[in-house]
Structures are given as C-alpha cells and as structure tokens.
Amino acid sequence: MSDTNNFVPVLEESHSNEKCREVHDILARIGDKWTVMVVGALSHGPVRYNQIRRSVEGISQRMLTLTLKGLEQDGLVIRTMYPTIPPRVDYELTDLGEKLIVPLEALYGWAIEHRPTILAAREEFAKKEQRGASTRACVRPM
C-alpha cells in the first residue's frame, strides 16, 4: 500500500478522535447508499418525489422519505411545495448539496476504477473462508 496521498492534505490533528466524532454523523449521512443515489438523482435540477423514486432503483417509499428528510435537515436539499391540485412538491439540491456532487463523483470514479480489484479480493476472501470452514469442520474437539 502506498503511503503517498496526492489528493488530500492529511494533517495529524485532522484525524484526532474528537474530530472524527464531530463529523461521524455527517459522514454516515452522506456515505449512505441511498443518499448517494438520491443526490445523483437531484444533481440535474428540481425533481418531483415520484421521479426520484423511479430513478433510484430499489429504494422503498419509506427509505426515500427518510433520506429526503435527512438531507433537508442537513441543509443539502430544499423541499418546495406548490399550492396546486393535486399538490406538487419538488426537491432540489441547495448550494451546499451541489458542493457534494464533485466529491461523490470522485468516489464513484474511484469505485468504477477499482471495482475489478475489489471483486477479485472478495472472491479470494470467500475462497479462503470456504477453505477455513472446511478445515474447521474436520477438526474435532477433544
């Protein structure tokens, strides 16, 4: 593993336990799989709830609602309700939410680039686990 970090200046103090605790909840929110996908769905401008639901494959209505509320709570998404019949509600990224797009795109690019290596590592791990399980099954306690 390389000790070089060409992208992010790492400062000793930035990784203190206190600093990590301070941002844990924020990182948990933006690192959530649904958040990443919802932010992606909102990255092209205002979108209605059902449009988001259709574009984020596999998300339940409950999870989408919770994700949107959490993003709104953190100031990343704004919800605009229009007094029409039927009521119309749009969701869009705030300026802060838009600033999240570039880091998420970088993370996405990293995942795409390293996916084959990660899949190979998972496969190798599964083989080792399988060999270990079969070895453990043959050992009898005394």
C-alpha positions as a printed Julia matrix, in Angstrom:
142×3 Matrix{Float64}:
   0.0     0.0     0.0
   1.3     3.43   -0.88
   1.98    6.0     1.81
   1.56    8.84   -0.64
  -1.58   10.88   -0.73
  -1.61   13.18   -3.75
  -5.17   14.4    -3.33
  -5.97   15.34    0.26
  -3.57   17.02    2.66
  -3.63   14.82    5.75
  -2.87   16.66    8.95
  -2.2    14.85   12.21
  -4.79   16.93   14.04
  -7.48   16.34   11.39
  -7.69   12.66   12.36
  -7.99   13.03   16.11
 -10.73   11.0    17.78
 -12.51   14.21   18.7
 -12.56   15.44   15.09
 -13.74   12.04   13.88
 -16.6    12.04   16.39
 -17.58   15.55   15.33
 -18.15   14.54   11.71
 -19.28   10.93   12.21
 -22.99   11.67   11.78
 -22.36   13.79    8.69
 -20.2    11.12    7.07
 -22.79    8.49    7.98
 -25.47   10.53    6.19
 -23.53   11.31    3.02
 -21.96    7.86    2.89
 -25.32    6.1     2.99
 -26.05    4.26   -0.25
 -29.47    5.87   -0.65
 -28.1     9.37   -0.05
 -25.51    8.95   -2.77
 -28.16    7.78   -5.25
 -30.71   10.45   -4.28
 -28.11   13.23   -4.58
 -27.27   11.82   -8.01
 -30.95   11.93   -8.98
 -31.16   15.56   -7.84
 -27.92   16.65   -9.49
 -29.64   17.9   -12.66
 -32.12   20.25  -11.04
 -35.51   20.17   -9.28
 -37.24   16.79   -9.33
 -40.59   15.53   -8.08
 -40.8    12.74   -5.5
 -42.0    10.03   -7.9
 -39.31   10.93  -10.44
 -36.69   10.4    -7.74
 -38.3     7.11   -6.73
 -38.28    5.86  -10.33
 -34.66    6.85  -10.88
 -33.32    5.34   -7.63
 -33.78    1.64   -8.27
 -34.69   -0.46   -5.26
 -35.5     2.33   -2.83
 -38.72    1.94   -0.85
 -41.12    4.81   -0.33
 -40.22    4.86    3.37
 -36.45    4.98    2.73
 -36.83    7.71    0.12
 -38.92    9.79    2.52
 -36.41    9.3     5.36
 -33.46   10.07    3.08
 -35.04   13.25    1.73
 -35.97   14.43    5.24
 -32.44   13.78    6.46
 -30.94   15.66    3.53
 -33.36   18.52    4.12
 -32.5    18.53    7.84
 -28.78   18.8     6.99
 -29.37   21.67    4.58
 -28.44   19.67    1.48
 -31.92   19.55   -0.09
 -34.75   22.04   -0.25
 -38.37   20.92   -0.5
 -40.73   23.26   -2.32
 -44.47   22.71   -2.11
 -46.73   24.31   -4.71
 -50.39   25.06   -3.88
 -51.85   23.2    -6.83
 -54.4    20.43   -7.16
 -53.05   17.83   -6.83
 -50.28   19.26   -4.64
 -46.88   19.42   -6.29
 -43.66   19.02   -4.33
 -40.21   19.5    -5.84
 -36.88   18.59   -4.31
 -33.6    20.17   -5.3
 -30.08   20.45   -4.01
 -29.11   23.55   -2.08
 -25.78   25.25   -2.8
 -24.29   23.07   -0.07
 -25.84   19.96   -1.64
 -24.39   20.89   -5.04
 -20.94   21.1    -3.44
 -21.35   17.43   -2.54
 -21.61   16.35   -6.2
 -17.89   16.67   -7.03
 -16.67   14.55   -4.08
 -19.36   11.95   -4.79
 -18.36   11.85   -8.47
 -14.74   11.32   -7.39
 -15.82    8.48   -5.1
 -17.92    6.99   -7.91
 -14.96    7.19  -10.29
 -12.73    5.5    -7.72
 -15.31    2.72   -7.28
 -15.58    2.16  -11.04
 -11.8     2.15  -11.47
 -11.16   -0.27   -8.62
 -14.25   -2.48   -8.93
 -12.44   -5.36  -10.69
  -9.75   -5.43   -7.99
 -12.32   -5.31   -5.21
 -14.41   -8.08   -6.77
 -11.29  -10.23   -7.13
 -10.4    -9.58   -3.47
 -13.91  -10.56   -2.4
 -13.7   -13.75   -4.41
 -10.31  -14.61   -2.91
 -11.62  -13.88    0.59
 -14.65  -16.14    0.01
 -12.34  -18.95   -1.15
 -10.19  -18.58    1.98
 -13.29  -18.56    4.17
 -14.57  -21.67    2.43
 -11.23  -23.47    2.88
 -11.15  -22.4     6.52
 -14.71  -23.59    7.11
 -13.99  -26.99    5.58
 -10.82  -27.31    7.68
 -12.69  -26.35   10.86
 -15.4   -28.88   10.06
 -12.81  -31.68   10.04
 -11.29  -30.79   13.4
 -12.97  -32.43   16.36
 -12.6   -31.03   19.84
 -11.0   -33.37   22.4
